[in-house]
Amino acid sequence: MTRELFADTPGPLEERDAMIALSMVPGVGPGRLRALVALFGSAQAVLGASPRALRDAPGIGPQTARAIRAFDDTDAVAQQVAQAERVGASLLLGWDERFPRLLREIYDPPAALWVRGTLPAADAPTIAIVGSRKCTDYGRHLAHDLAQELVQSGYAIVSGLAYGIDAAAHQGAVAAGGQTVGVLGSGVDVIYPARHADLARRMLERGAVVSEFPLGTGPEATNFPRRNRIISGMSEGVLVVESGASGGSLITARLALEQNREVFAIPSPVHSASGTGTNRLIQQGHAKLVMTVEDILEELTPPTRPAPEGAADATVPEATPRDLSGLNDVERRLYDALEPTPLHIDVICERSDLDASDALVYLLNLEFSGLVRQMAGKQFMRT
């Protein structure tokens, strides 16, 4: 199937199309997709693998193995490619250097992102602003103005392009001439809500809209929690401007805490139903109370803050040691076997006393944690 589908496709596009195909296989979610590609070396190799090799892959099982072998919907893949060309979208693979660095480090990153427009540089500082769709004028103005000030301080703004606070944050970033990224719970060719099509067009002049969902995917309710982990995962911190007692912005705040991100919240009047969630975040110690943009900036890591003019000769802070406390025994053994220069997988396996299939799965975990970089030819190095 692989040879037939990709025989006439130039080299770099072959893996992209194979990733599209593999992502369409029932039962192959982002986690399994990443593990399979790490084990077999490429999406093309996964699609061309033998039934036995697929069944023996950790965490796959016979049902998913059969689904991979049976997949032959070349028309669906071709439609994705054609639609991407029509709307100017590209598929960014998780190990691409342009893939958002912070997003790569979360425990369940997407294996790939559809992108329209221009993402911030991989090491550019980003912050998310989220809140209620049914916000007050007070919240809307705060989101707009804080987004402007954060852009002027060197940050790109990430949000979900929804009504209310999200839209105000995007609009503030655009008004300040900065970059802003809209993370969608639909395909990047399906702007939702449709009334924000013009806002999305203005965002694309400097920023981007992104999604892990295939082109043509509608805004189904089950998509938005997955969307929210990308909003927080792309960002150094999450600012919740207004939220009721429940809602997507509180989910984003919880995900941010799980991802070890900073969480900030704007206080609301105590009798305001639109601010119950933000007040609770502050009361429970889950978010820092924010009154000015400086309350946010002072909590974020100094190396990501823009340097003032004339500071070119200032002393650069020394890099802090990597935090390895979250690694399991196998991951630590692999990390210790690596060097700052590339080593082939065979050498790594010999040093760590692991077989290649296990080593590749755990190396991928280390890569998505930002501790390891994969190079060409199945070589790996410490970052």
TORMAR-403979 format. One record per residue (C-alpha): residue in three letters; x, y, z; residue number from 1. Coordinates in steps of 0.1 Angstrom, whole numbers. Example, Ala and Ser with C-alpha at 12.3 -4.5 7.8 and 13.67 -1.06 7.14 Angstrom:
<tibas>
 lovo     X     Y     Z pati
  Ala   123   -45    78    1
  Ser   137   -11    71    2
</tibas>
This chain:
<tibas>
 lovo     X     Y     Z pati
  Met     0     0     0    1
  Thr    28    24     9    2
  Arg    46    20   -24    3
  Glu    14    26   -44    4
  Leu     4    57   -24    5
  Phe    37    75   -24    6
  Ala    55    62   -55    7
  Asp    51    94   -75    8
  Thr    56   118   -46    9
  Pro    88   138   -40   10
  Gly   109   127    -9   11
  Pro    99   153    17   12
  Leu    62   149     9   13
  Glu    62   111    13   14
  Glu    65   112    50   15
  Arg    39   140    53   16
  Asp    13   120    33   17
  Ala    21    88    53   18
  Met    15   107    85   19
  Ile   -19   119    71   20
  Ala   -27    83    62   21
  Leu   -16    69    96   22
  Ser   -36    95   115   23
  Met   -68    84    97   24
  Val   -64    48   109   25
  Pro   -91    39   135   26
  Gly   -74    34   169   27
  Val   -42    53   161   28
  Gly   -43    84   183   29
  Pro   -15   109   188   30
  Gly     2    87   215   31
  Arg     2    55   194   32
  Leu    12    74   163   33
  Arg    43    89   180   34
  Ala    52    55   195   35
  Leu    49    37   162   36
  Val    69    62   143   37
  Ala    96    61   169   38
  Leu    97    23   168   39
  Phe    97    19   130   40
  Gly   116    50   121   41
  Ser    90    67    99   42
  Ala    53    68    92   43
  Gln    60    51    58   44
  Ala    77    23    75   45
  Val    47    18    99   46
  Leu    23    16    69   47
  Gly    46    -9    52   48
  Ala    53   -30    83   49
  Ser    44   -67    85   50
  Pro    13   -78   105   51
  Arg    36   -96   130   52
  Ala    58   -65   135   53
  Leu    28   -44   141   54
  Arg    12   -68   165   55
  Asp    45   -71   185   56
  Ala    47   -33   188   57
  Pro    42   -22   225   58
  Gly     6   -10   231   59
  Ile    -7   -17   197   60
  Gly   -25   -51   197   61
  Pro   -40   -72   170   62
  Gln   -71   -50   163   63
  Thr   -51   -18   156   64
  Ala   -25   -38   137   65
  Arg   -52   -51   114   66
  Ala   -66   -16   109   67
  Ile   -32    -3    99   68
  Arg   -27   -31    74   69
  Ala   -62   -27    60   70
  Phe   -60    11    55   71
  Asp   -62    19    18   72
  Asp   -82    51    16   73
  Thr   -58    68    -8   74
  Asp   -86    91   -20   75
  Ala   -90   106    15   76
  Val   -53   113    18   77
  Ala   -53   129   -16   78
  Gln   -83   151    -6   79
  Gln   -64   163    25   80
  Val   -34   172     4   81
  Ala   -55   190   -22   82
  Gln   -75   209     4   83
  Ala   -43   219    22   84
  Glu   -30   234   -11   85
  Arg   -62   253   -16   86
  Val   -62   270    18   87
  Gly   -24   273    22   88
  Ala   -21   249    50   89
  Ser    10   228    58   90
  Leu    14   198    81   91
  Leu    41   203   107   92
  Leu    55   171   121   93
  Gly    63   168   158   94
  Trp   100   164   153   95
  Asp   103   193   129   96
  Glu   125   222   142   97
  Arg    96   246   136   98
  Phe    72   227   158   99
  Pro    65   247   190  100
  Arg    92   238   215  101
  Leu    69   241   246  102
  Leu    42   220   230  103
  Arg    67   193   223  104
  Glu    75   190   260  105
  Ile    40   182   273  106
  Tyr    32   146   281  107
  Asp     7   141   253  108
  Pro    17   164   224  109
  Pro     0   161   190  110
  Ala    21   141   166  111
  Ala    16   168   140  112
  Leu    -1   202   136  113
  Trp   -19   216   106  114
  Val    -8   252   102  115
  Arg   -20   282    82  116
  Gly     0   313    85  117
  Thr    32   319   104  118
  Leu    39   304   138  119
  Pro    61   323   163  120
  Ala    97   311   163  121
  Ala   102   279   182  122
  Asp   119   297   211  123
  Ala    97   328   210  124
  Pro    79   336   243  125
  Thr    41   329   241  126
  Ile    13   333   266  127
  Ala   -23   322   264  128
  Ile   -53   344   272  129
  Val   -86   326   277  130
  Gly  -120   332   293  131
  Ser  -157   331   289  132
  Arg  -176   334   256  133
  Lys  -203   353   274  134
  Cys  -180   379   290  135
  Thr  -187   414   303  136
  Asp  -174   446   287  137
  Tyr  -150   448   317  138
  Gly  -135   414   308  139
  Arg  -134   421   271  140
  His  -115   454   275  141
  Leu   -91   439   299  142
  Ala   -83   410   276  143
  His   -78   433   246  144
  Asp   -56   457   266  145
  Leu   -35   431   283  146
  Ala   -29   413   250  147
  Gln   -16   446   235  148
  Glu     7   452   265  149
  Leu    20   416   263  150
  Val    27   419   226  151
  Gln    46   452   233  152
  Ser    66   433   259  153
  Gly    77   407   232  154
  Tyr    51   380   237  155
  Ala    29   362   211  156
  Ile    -7   356   222  157
  Val   -23   322   220  158
  Ser   -61   316   223  159
  Gly   -90   297   209  160
  Leu  -107   321   185  161
  Ala  -139   317   204  162
  Tyr  -164   345   211  163
  Gly  -158   368   240  164
  Ile  -124   368   258  165
  Asp  -106   348   231  166
  Ala  -116   371   203  167
  Ala  -107   402   224  168
  Ala   -72   388   231  169
  His   -66   381   194  170
  Gln   -79   415   184  171
  Gly   -56   432   210  172
  Ala   -26   414   196  173
  Val   -35   423   160  174
  Ala   -41   459   170  175
  Ala    -6   461   185  176
  Gly    10   446   154  177
  Gly    20   414   171  178
  Gln    17   377   165  179
  Thr   -12   357   177  180
  Val   -21   320   172  181
  Gly   -56   307   171  182
  Val   -59   270   182  183
  Leu   -90   254   166  184
  Gly  -113   226   176  185
  Ser  -120   221   139  186
  Gly   -99   218   108  187
  Val   -78   248    99  188
  Asp  -100   253    69  189
  Val  -132   255    90  190
  Ile  -130   288   109  191
  Tyr  -154   286   139  192
  Pro  -173   306   147  193
  Ala  -178   316   111  194
  Arg  -183   352   122  195
  His  -146   353   131  196
  Ala  -135   346    95  197
  Asp  -124   382    91  198
  Leu  -105   382   124  199
  Ala   -88   350   113  200
  Arg   -78   366    80  201
  Arg   -62   395    99  202
  Met   -44   371   123  203
  Leu   -29   352    94  204
  Glu   -12   384    81  205
  Arg    14   379   109  206
  Gly     3   349   129  207
  Ala   -14   316   124  208
  Val   -43   293   130  209
  Val   -34   257   140  210
  Ser   -52   224   146  211
  Glu   -44   187   151  212
  Phe   -76   177   134  213
  Pro   -78   168    98  214
  Leu   -89   194    73  215
  Gly  -127   195    69  216
  Thr  -133   185   106  217
  Gly  -163   203   121  218
  Pro  -163   220   155  219
  Glu  -176   190   175  220
  Ala  -178   194   213  221
  Thr  -155   165   220  222
  Asn  -127   182   201  223
  Phe  -123   212   224  224
  Pro  -107   196   255  225
  Arg   -80   183   231  226
  Arg   -78   218   216  227
  Asn   -73   233   251  228
  Arg   -42   212   259  229
  Ile   -26   227   229  230
  Ile   -34   263   239  231
  Ser   -18   258   273  232
  Gly     9   235   259  233
  Met    21   262   235  234
  Ser    24   288   262  235
  Glu    46   297   291  236
  Gly    16   307   311  237
  Val   -22   310   309  238
  Leu   -41   341   318  239
  Val   -78   335   326  240
  Val   -96   368   323  241
  Glu  -132   358   331  242
  Ser  -148   324   337  243
  Gly  -179   311   353  244
  Ala  -181   282   376  245
  Ser  -174   258   348  246
  Gly  -162   260   312  247
  Gly  -134   255   288  248
  Ser  -111   282   302  249
  Leu  -111   264   336  250
  Ile  -102   232   317  251
  Thr   -73   251   301  252
  Ala   -62   263   335  253
  Arg   -62   228   349  254
  Leu   -42   215   319  255
  Ala   -17   243   324  256
  Leu   -11   233   360  257
  Glu    -6   197   349  258
  Gln    18   209   323  259
  Asn    37   229   349  260
  Arg    28   262   333  261
  Glu    21   295   352  262
  Val   -16   303   357  263
  Phe   -28   339   362  264
  Ala   -63   352   368  265
  Ile   -81   385   368  266
  Pro  -103   390   399  267
  Ser  -140   398   394  268
  Pro  -166   413   417  269
  Val  -176   388   442  270
  His  -213   387   431  271
  Ser  -204   384   394  272
  Ala  -214   350   380  273
  Ser  -191   356   350  274
  Gly  -161   357   373  275
  Thr  -168   328   398  276
  Gly  -143   305   382  277
  Thr  -114   331   381  278
  Asn  -121   341   417  279
  Arg  -120   304   428  280
  Leu   -87   299   410  281
  Ile   -72   327   430  282
  Gln   -89   317   462  283
  Gln   -76   281   460  284
  Gly   -40   292   452  285
  His   -41   278   416  286
  Ala   -36   312   399  287
  Lys   -18   344   407  288
  Leu   -40   375   410  289
  Val   -33   399   382  290
  Met   -39   436   382  291
  Thr   -13   448   357  292
  Val     8   432   330  293
  Glu    38   435   353  294
  Asp    22   409   376  295
  Ile    25   385   347  296
  Leu    59   394   335  297
  Glu    76   392   369  298
  Glu    66   355   372  299
  Leu    79   344   338  300
  Thr   115   332   333  301
  Pro   139   361   327  302
  Pro   156   346   296  303
  Thr   123   348   276  304
  Arg   118   385   284  305
  Pro   128   409   257  306
  Ala   161   428   265  307
  Pro   159   466   268  308
  Glu   177   487   242  309
  Gly   214   490   249  310
  Ala   215   458   268  311
  Ala   234   438   241  312
  Asp   265   436   263  313
  Ala   246   426   294  314
  Thr   256   394   312  315
  Val   236   364   299  316
  Pro   223   343   328  317
  Glu   238   308   330  318
  Ala   217   279   319  319
  Thr   201   261   347  320
  Pro   206   223   350  321
  Arg   180   202   333  322
  Asp   153   188   357  323
  Leu   155   150   354  324
  Ser   134   143   384  325
  Gly   104   132   363  326
  Leu   123   105   344  327
  Asn   117    68   350  328
  Asp   147    44   354  329
  Val   148    35   317  330
  Glu   146    71   305  331
  Arg   174    81   329  332
  Arg   195    52   317  333
  Leu   190    63   281  334
  Tyr   197   100   290  335
  Asp   230    90   307  336
  Ala   240    70   276  337
  Leu   237   100   254  338
  Glu   262   128   246  339
  Pro   259   164   233  340
  Thr   269   150   199  341
  Pro   248   125   179  342
  Leu   251    88   186  343
  His   236    60   165  344
  Ile   208    40   180  345
  Asp   230     8   181  346
  Val   256    26   202  347
  Ile   229    39   225  348
  Cys   213     4   229  349
  Glu   247   -11   237  350
  Arg   255    16   264  351
  Ser   220    13   280  352
  Asp   216   -24   276  353
  Leu   182   -20   259  354
  Asp   169   -34   226  355
  Ala   161   -10   198  356
  Ser   123   -12   200  357
  Asp   122    -3   237  358
  Ala   149    24   233  359
  Leu   131    41   205  360
  Val    99    44   224  361
  Tyr   116    59   254  362
  Leu   138    81   233  363
  Leu   107    96   218  364
  Asn    94   104   253  365
  Leu   127   122   260  366
  Glu   125   141   227  367
  Phe    90   153   235  368
  Ser   102   164   269  369
  Gly   128   186   252  370
  Leu   158   166   266  371
  Val   168   147   234  372
  Arg   170   156   197  373
  Gln   167   131   170  374
  Met   190   135   140  375
  Ala   191   119   106  376
  Gly   200    82   103  377
  Lys   185    71   137  378
  Gln   210    92   156  379
  Phe   202   110   189  380
  Met   218   136   211  381
  Arg   212   155   243  382
  Thr   198   190   238  383
</tibas>
